[in-house]
Amino acid sequence: MSEWPAQPKVLGTRVPRVDGPAKVTGQARYTSDVQLEGLLIGMILRSKWPAARILRINLDKARKMPGIKAAVAVQDGPRIVRYYGEELAAVAGVSRQACEDALRAIEIEAEPLPFVVREEDARKPDAPRVWEQAPNAPPPRVQETGNVDAAFAECAAVIEGFYTTAVQLHHPMETHGCTVLWNDEGITAWASTQGISSVRDGLAGALRVDQSKVRVITEHMGGGFGSKFGPGVEGILAARLAREAGAPVKLMLSRFEEALAVGNRPSSFQRIKLGAKADGTLHAFEYENYGTAGVGAGQATEGGGGGADLPMPYIYRVPNRRIKQTTVAINAGSARAFRAPGHPVASFGMESAMDDLAVKLGMDPLELRIKNDPSEIRQREYRIGAERFGWKEKYRKPGSSPGPVKVGVGVASATWGGGGSRRTQGEVQINPDGSVEVRLGVQDIGTGTRTVAAVVAAEVLGLKPEQITVKFGDTRFPPGPGSGGSVTSPSVAPTVFDACTRALEQLQKQTGVPDARGENWRAACKKLGVTPLVVQGQWREGLSSSGVGGVQFAEVAVDTETGLVTVKKIVVVQDCGLVVDPLTAESQVNGGVIMGIGFALYEERVMDWQTGVVLNPNYETYKLPGLADVPEIDIVLLNMPERGVIGLGEPVHIPTAAAIANAVANALGVRVPSLPITPRKVLAALGKIPAPKSSAA
Amino acid sequence: MKPFEYATALTVESARQLAGANGHYLAGGNDLLGRLKDDITEASRLVNIKAIPGLNRIEPGPQTWRIGALVTIAQIEDHPEIRRVFPGLHQAAAEVGSQQIRNVATLGGNLAQHSRCWYYRHRDIQCLKKRGRICYALEGDNRYHALFTGNVCISPVVSNLAIALTALDATAVVWRDGQERRMTMAELYELAWDNPTAHHSLRPGDLLLRVEIPTVRPRSAYLQISDKHSFDWALVSCAAAARIENGRIHNARIALGCVSPVPHQVTAANQFLEGKNLDEATADQVADLLLAGAQPQEHNAYKIPMARALIRRTLLQLRG
């Protein structure tokens, strides 16, 4: 089915990033690097109240501060703010210091309102309401199939568990924000975004400007993980400030602000009852879950669901199942899509339950998966991974490792779509000197998509990737999708293939050179005379597909005296169709696994119930994995050229935390049912200290 | 951050004069600049002390080493003789922050740093330590907080070097009222035991000049446990130092960090060790003595078993 060449020359070879040199030498221009004449700094005043009725905002004093060129309120008239850090107003000035001074001069008249920031508190009937017209926790949505109650009676083994995950913050290295120039031609915004088109449309809509008058540029960006699709309040404020000041404004959020108002992954509180027949066949599943998406409980956001509902029973089929899910609103920033929305959380709950069930059945947990996983691809991946990892040699009965530092192993799996967007367009320009420029209105969010485009173009044109100039990240180029859902490579690769194939045909036709590729290239291009050849292309069938598996194995060592968990090794077996460039693919896997280690062991937004603030709005106490926390990551990519290109950014992140949690349970012989698995929770699970009274902390 | 003046001092006494009533000494700046930016500390003037000669020296001696307050953590970590003579100090230095932080952070700044309590460090929380009305950590999330305190604030001392230097029985030499004043490590922190707004016993204008470390304890060790494997604060730390003769321990001192507003030592524990064989049973008894009277809060009881493990491991490391 695949139209990709059967014997590729460039595809599948290890091509270093085409923009690597620019990035490591500081030449690559990120949003915060943009310098414009008369550029002002923008800063935001945020609510210091977790909930309040804002009666009046007076900007007069702030406007008169030295160096201040503009001041705007987010909204005129009274309003209610619902979390600490919600945007109230913004100023633009000649320096950060001027802006900080001006923010202090803004007068706010407000009536504080009662608030609630912990899930279990918000669920109480007498809890303050986050949204006055609706209860914090709506009644659960119930899905029921088969006869659950009867089915449990037919099971040989039944386990019950309560598995919880914390709110995780995106914390991309580059914070949210943009630099906006607003002049007679319209708006030009350099945005740190995963979706230049959605930022353009968002700005045009919010500021009542024709979409044709808004240009969005993202040359390079430092990660978004699902939190950077629209312009955001900060982007709209930057544009309003630029208009009022009559000067360009750069408004980049601080690390502190990143923790408050630009998205997060909802928490989960999953009660699972799972039963199987004596041979391990899953038979009955009962599930109750709630989680918080902050003030945005349950609302999907652009680029994917930011809601708290989970795809359960995840990758397994259970004939009899009852699933109840709800959300709970709290006075905290709203969730947004976050790398494989729902999946890592679902994977943690379900895969934990699977291992607990395997213990009860006296089965090897890998065998239980092989017994129940309907995916042919994952069946292959279990076999390959088990061999590579040495599962048979390493797996021992839970808790049987000798000594105070116990080792354990675990396995978990993923599923994802990762197909391309049919609406992707692109163009290629072939110049008479033989140079080639490929242009698409997509963005490289740091994953190496530019390199993917260069590899495909080089393959089709018989050139080397470094001979191709790839231009992304400008709404003046033919439009492409936002980078969410792992769609970018399967959108870009077929489109570039199409444009380059057409361009090659056109070049050969126009110049009379029968095969212009490779060594004939320069001669053929010279025959173009003075006019470059520009050819449009679009996404087409047969070059990509959707639907991947993915299996990961983890080996950990747990110090039972101190509770410290050390991940020793992760083996990743992942399919993604045709592997365009193993280097960028492996880089994606490394990033996904490292982020999974963070989710498993370190990351947690901590809210203070007394003051309503985020207690850890920094990298000091919101803990991210560092190099010393990263183990050997052994990657096996299943190359399936016949399936075409499939995205892999999200699936490789999904099962890491669940595999680590299972390895910890295997090491200890007891489960730590709550992420992140900190030393404190390990010692509690071992019965060395009383469990904390509050489930949220 | 509020505007402030900046001055560079060339002598200890001029630094003191320049600092006045509300000036702050600036060396590595890791702690101070963060506090200024987050509006936790206000300063009318920063006095750069990096140009004062003599404060950046490591001076070995047969009985006593002197380490100047401006010596960086990286210099302590990398000094081959310190590694041999005071291995516990080397280990404590190696666990501070990241390489970049250690390159600029100084001994003096590490000892005089403020609490890392996340209520104290939050720009919009006015806690007891910032002269507010209550300690929010008492009823809030106190997973990183103290097991012991002599007042209402439960934020612990987090300086790694303070714990190692306590075990080594170092003396801090401070410029106060125009003369050098010598303090034990216990004295350097004792004010924080009683006074919720104190981080140490230094008064405004006091300038830490150096520490002096006796060489009478050739064996020393420092261990900490953090959530992460590097670049993270200790959850609990432990340091011990002693002389060992014929398998028996003498003149021992042991201290815990991150469990009290001061380096946590118990005289009875040090005395108990005298003349003992270092084995697990001895270590467990020392742990009992050190942890007697611990008052865990809702979220920090894990520090007790963690401290027990660290006490045992640190003491056993002294055997070499």
Interface residues (C-beta under 8 A of the other chain):
Chain A: K48 Y84 Q97 E100 F256 D559 E561 T562 G563 L564 T566 L601 Y602 V606 D608 W609 Q610 T611 V613 L615 N616 P617 E620 T621 K623 P625 G626 L627 A628 D629 T678 P679 R680 L683 A684 K688 I689 P690 P692 K693 S694 A697
Chain B: M1 R116 W118 Y119 H122 R123 D124 I125 Y136 E139 G140 D141 R143 Y144 I225 D227 K228 H229 S230 F231 D232 W233 L235 P296 E298 H299 N300 A301 Y302 I304 P305 M306 R308 A309 L310
